[in-house]
């Protein structure tokens, strides 16, 4: 019995979930049962980010893996980059860049101050990482980035599970392009469901600003069978479509890459969106996250 009690006392208790109201709703940090120091961030029950504090290279969510592939292909392996993150979440992609591209300089723009405080306190960033977190609106924060400063701009902004309208327009895409160096890359996490009108319009919008665009998503999403995420990549230079296709095909949840003629066919006759007619992305169906 004594040995049994010793073993019981020696066990490490699983960390308790953390819940706190933030500007965007109720934020919850839920521990991952399979990874000792990993957490999932939920906002009002919708999963937002997954972070492994022991291994920031690990990307759990399918859309984050796809954004990770964009990061890997945006520059030669290991080379430091200047990156701008519009939308912070749990800083997952910023941590990934810091781990895979040491000495990178990064800016995060996040409008939800209480969320930033929660993440900083519960999921702290390494002090040696060159990451600056700014409060405020994503588009206003982007306007403060100097011309040609960024190698990479990543947009992952949701308010109430919807991308705000002013981050969906030609004018916004032009502002992204302004901040990018020659050959820099833009990546955006988009969400839509049937009939995919928002997704098609976003492709048309970005194609009106950037010379090269591709899209990766679950085939079921591209066929309009369910609501889900799609990752868009754009640049003025030729995109690494073949490498991106191989990486996404090998993921646990394989993604399909559309580019060139197939992307044009998918987009159909969708027109670019301007500030004058921009709308927020559609809300996910009620049962999306059940």
C-alpha positions as CSV (number, residue, x, y, z in Angstrom):
1,X,0.0,0.0,0.0
2,X,2.8,2.4,0.8
3,X,4.4,1.9,-2.6
4,X,1.0,2.5,-4.2
5,X,0.5,5.8,-2.3
6,X,4.0,6.9,-3.4
7,X,3.2,6.2,-7.0
8,X,-0.1,8.1,-6.6
9,X,1.8,11.1,-5.1
10,X,4.4,11.0,-7.8
11,X,1.9,11.4,-10.6
12,X,1.8,14.8,-12.4
13,X,-1.7,16.2,-12.4
14,X,-3.0,17.4,-15.7
15,X,-3.2,21.2,-15.9
16,X,-6.7,22.6,-15.5
17,X,-8.4,24.5,-18.3
18,X,-8.3,28.3,-18.1
19,X,-11.3,30.4,-19.0
20,X,-11.5,34.2,-19.1
21,X,-13.8,36.7,-20.8
22,X,-12.1,38.7,-23.6
23,X,-13.3,41.2,-26.1
24,X,-14.2,38.5,-28.6
25,X,-16.2,36.4,-26.1
26,X,-15.3,33.6,-23.7
27,X,-11.7,32.5,-24.2
28,X,-10.8,29.0,-23.0
29,X,-7.4,27.3,-22.9
30,X,-7.9,23.6,-22.8
31,X,-4.9,21.2,-22.2
32,X,-4.1,18.6,-24.8
33,X,-4.3,15.2,-23.3
34,X,-1.7,13.7,-25.6
35,X,1.0,16.4,-25.4
36,X,2.1,17.5,-21.9
37,X,2.4,21.3,-22.4
38,X,0.1,21.8,-25.4
39,X,-3.1,23.8,-25.3
40,X,-6.0,24.6,-27.6
41,X,-7.5,28.1,-27.6
42,X,-11.3,28.3,-28.0
43,X,-13.3,31.5,-28.4
44,X,-17.0,31.0,-27.6
45,X,-16.6,27.3,-28.2
46,X,-14.9,27.7,-31.6
47,X,-11.3,26.3,-31.8
48,X,-8.9,29.1,-32.8
49,X,-5.3,27.9,-32.2
50,X,-3.2,25.0,-30.9
51,X,0.1,25.6,-29.2
52,X,2.7,23.2,-27.9
53,X,5.1,25.1,-25.6
54,X,7.6,22.3,-25.7
55,X,7.6,22.0,-29.5
56,X,6.5,25.2,-31.3
57,X,7.3,23.5,-34.6
58,X,4.3,21.2,-34.1
59,X,1.2,22.5,-35.9
60,X,-2.0,20.5,-35.0
61,X,-4.8,22.2,-37.0
62,X,-4.9,21.5,-40.7
63,X,-5.1,25.1,-41.7
64,X,-2.1,26.0,-39.5
65,X,-0.1,23.2,-41.1
66,X,-0.9,24.7,-44.5
67,X,0.2,28.1,-43.4
68,X,3.3,26.4,-42.0
69,X,4.1,25.1,-45.5
70,X,3.8,28.6,-46.9
71,X,6.2,29.8,-44.2
72,X,8.6,27.0,-45.1
73,X,8.5,27.8,-48.8
74,X,8.5,31.6,-48.5
75,X,12.3,31.7,-48.3
76,X,15.3,29.3,-48.3
77,X,15.2,26.9,-45.2
78,X,16.3,28.5,-42.0
79,X,16.8,32.0,-43.4
80,X,15.4,34.7,-41.0
81,X,12.5,36.7,-42.3
82,X,10.5,39.8,-41.5
83,X,6.9,38.7,-40.9
84,X,3.7,40.5,-40.1
85,X,0.8,38.6,-38.5
86,X,-2.6,40.1,-38.7
87,X,-4.5,38.4,-36.0
88,X,-2.7,36.9,-33.1
89,X,-4.7,34.1,-31.6
90,X,-2.3,32.1,-29.4
91,X,0.7,33.3,-31.6
92,X,1.1,29.8,-33.1
93,X,2.6,30.8,-36.4
94,X,4.9,33.4,-34.9
95,X,6.2,30.7,-32.6
96,X,6.7,28.4,-35.6
97,X,8.7,31.0,-37.5
98,X,10.8,31.8,-34.4
99,X,11.6,28.1,-34.1
100,X,12.2,27.3,-37.7
101,X,13.8,30.6,-38.8
102,X,15.9,31.8,-35.8
103,X,16.6,35.5,-35.7
104,X,13.5,36.4,-37.6
105,X,11.8,39.7,-36.8
106,X,8.1,39.6,-36.4
107,X,5.1,41.9,-35.7
108,X,1.8,40.7,-34.4
109,X,-1.3,42.9,-34.7
110,X,-4.2,41.8,-32.4
111,X,-7.2,43.9,-31.6
112,X,-8.3,41.9,-28.6
113,X,-6.2,43.3,-25.7
114,X,-7.5,40.9,-23.0
115,X,-6.8,37.9,-25.3
116,X,-3.2,39.1,-25.7
117,X,-2.9,39.4,-21.9
118,X,-4.3,35.9,-21.4
119,X,-1.9,34.3,-24.0
120,X,1.1,36.2,-22.7
121,X,0.4,35.0,-19.1
122,X,-0.6,31.4,-19.8
123,X,1.4,30.7,-22.9
124,X,4.4,33.0,-22.7
125,X,6.7,33.7,-25.6
126,X,10.4,33.0,-25.4
127,X,12.2,36.2,-24.4
128,X,14.9,35.6,-27.0
129,X,12.4,35.7,-29.9
130,X,12.2,38.9,-31.8
131,X,8.4,39.2,-31.7
132,X,6.6,42.5,-31.0
133,X,2.9,42.4,-30.2
134,X,0.8,45.5,-31.1
135,X,-2.7,46.2,-30.1
136,X,-5.2,47.5,-32.5
137,X,-7.1,46.9,-35.7
138,X,-5.3,44.7,-38.3
139,X,-5.6,47.1,-41.2
140,X,-4.6,50.1,-39.1
141,X,-1.6,48.1,-37.8
142,X,-0.7,47.2,-41.4
143,X,-0.7,50.8,-42.4
144,X,2.1,51.4,-39.9
145,X,4.4,48.8,-41.5
146,X,7.0,50.5,-43.8
147,X,6.9,50.0,-47.5
148,X,8.7,46.8,-48.6
149,X,9.5,45.8,-45.0
150,X,8.0,42.3,-44.9
151,X,9.0,39.0,-46.5
152,X,5.7,37.5,-45.3
153,X,2.3,38.8,-44.3
154,X,-0.1,36.3,-42.7
155,X,-3.8,37.3,-42.2
156,X,-5.8,35.1,-39.8
157,X,-8.3,37.5,-38.5
158,X,-11.8,36.5,-37.2
159,X,-14.3,38.4,-35.2
160,X,-17.2,36.2,-34.0
161,X,-15.8,33.5,-36.4
162,X,-16.1,35.9,-39.3
163,X,-13.4,37.9,-41.2
164,X,-14.2,41.6,-40.9
165,X,-15.4,43.3,-44.1
166,X,-12.6,45.8,-44.3
167,X,-10.0,43.0,-44.5
168,X,-11.6,41.5,-47.6
169,X,-11.2,44.3,-50.2
170,X,-8.9,45.2,-53.1
171,X,-7.7,48.2,-51.1
172,X,-6.7,46.0,-48.2
173,X,-4.9,43.6,-50.6
174,X,-3.0,46.6,-52.1
175,X,-2.0,47.6,-48.6
176,X,-0.6,44.1,-48.0
177,X,1.4,44.3,-51.3
178,X,2.8,47.7,-50.3
179,X,4.4,46.3,-47.2
180,X,6.0,43.3,-49.0
181,X,9.5,43.2,-50.3
182,X,10.0,42.2,-54.0
183,X,9.2,38.5,-54.1
184,X,7.5,38.5,-50.7
185,X,4.5,36.3,-49.9
186,X,1.0,36.9,-48.6
187,X,-1.0,34.1,-46.9
188,X,-4.5,34.3,-45.7
189,X,-6.7,31.9,-43.8
190,X,-10.2,32.1,-45.3
191,X,-13.4,30.4,-44.2
192,X,-16.5,29.7,-46.3
193,X,-19.2,27.1,-47.1
194,X,-21.6,26.4,-49.9
195,X,-22.1,28.1,-52.3
196,X,-18.5,29.4,-51.8
197,X,-19.4,32.9,-53.0
198,X,-17.1,34.6,-50.4
199,X,-14.1,32.3,-51.2
200,X,-14.5,32.9,-55.0
201,X,-14.7,36.7,-54.5
202,X,-11.6,36.7,-52.3
203,X,-9.6,34.8,-55.0
204,X,-10.8,37.4,-57.6
205,X,-9.9,40.2,-55.2
206,X,-6.3,39.0,-54.5
207,X,-5.7,38.1,-58.2
208,X,-6.5,41.7,-59.1
209,X,-3.5,42.8,-57.0
210,X,-1.0,40.0,-57.1
211,X,0.4,38.3,-60.2
212,X,0.5,34.8,-58.8
213,X,-2.2,33.2,-56.5
214,X,-2.9,29.7,-55.4
215,X,-5.4,28.1,-53.0
216,X,-5.2,25.0,-50.8
217,X,-8.2,23.5,-49.0
218,X,-9.8,20.2,-48.1
219,X,-11.4,18.7,-51.3
220,X,-14.8,18.6,-49.6
221,X,-14.7,22.3,-49.0
222,X,-13.7,23.1,-52.6
223,X,-16.6,20.9,-53.8
224,X,-19.0,23.0,-51.6
225,X,-19.9,20.0,-49.5
226,X,-19.1,21.6,-46.1
227,X,-18.0,24.7,-44.3
228,X,-14.2,24.9,-43.7
229,X,-10.9,26.8,-44.1
230,X,-8.9,27.5,-47.2
231,X,-5.4,29.0,-47.3
232,X,-4.6,31.5,-50.0
233,X,-1.0,32.2,-51.0
234,X,-0.1,35.2,-53.3
235,X,3.1,36.9,-54.5
236,X,4.6,38.8,-57.4
237,X,7.0,35.9,-58.1
238,X,6.3,32.4,-59.3
239,X,4.8,30.3,-56.5
240,X,6.3,27.0,-55.4
241,X,3.1,25.2,-56.4
242,X,4.7,21.7,-56.9
243,X,6.4,21.8,-53.5
244,X,3.2,23.1,-51.8
245,X,1.1,20.4,-53.5
246,X,3.5,17.6,-52.3
247,X,3.5,18.9,-48.7
248,X,-0.3,19.3,-48.5
249,X,-0.9,15.9,-50.0
250,X,1.2,14.3,-47.3
251,X,-0.6,16.0,-44.4
252,X,-2.8,13.9,-42.0
253,X,-5.7,15.8,-43.6
254,X,-4.6,16.1,-47.2
255,X,-5.3,19.4,-48.9
256,X,-5.8,20.1,-52.7
257,X,-3.9,22.9,-54.3
258,X,-5.6,25.0,-57.1
259,X,-3.5,27.2,-59.3
260,X,-3.6,28.6,-62.8
261,X,-6.4,27.5,-65.1
262,X,-8.0,25.3,-62.4
263,X,-8.1,28.2,-60.0
264,X,-9.6,30.5,-62.7
265,X,-12.2,27.9,-63.4
266,X,-13.0,27.5,-59.7
267,X,-13.3,31.3,-59.3
268,X,-15.7,31.6,-62.3
269,X,-17.1,35.0,-62.9
270,X,-16.6,36.3,-59.4
271,X,-15.7,40.0,-59.2
272,X,-13.1,41.7,-57.0
273,X,-14.5,43.2,-53.7
274,X,-13.9,46.9,-52.9
275,X,-14.2,48.8,-49.7
276,X,-17.5,50.2,-51.0
277,X,-19.2,46.8,-51.2
278,X,-17.1,44.6,-48.8
279,X,-18.9,42.3,-46.4
280,X,-17.8,40.1,-43.6
281,X,-17.2,36.4,-44.4
282,X,-20.3,34.2,-43.7
283,X,-20.9,32.8,-40.2
284,X,-20.2,29.1,-39.8
285,X,-23.3,26.9,-39.4
286,X,-24.3,26.3,-35.8
287,X,-23.0,22.7,-35.8
288,X,-19.6,23.3,-37.4
289,X,-17.6,22.9,-34.2
290,X,-19.6,20.1,-32.6
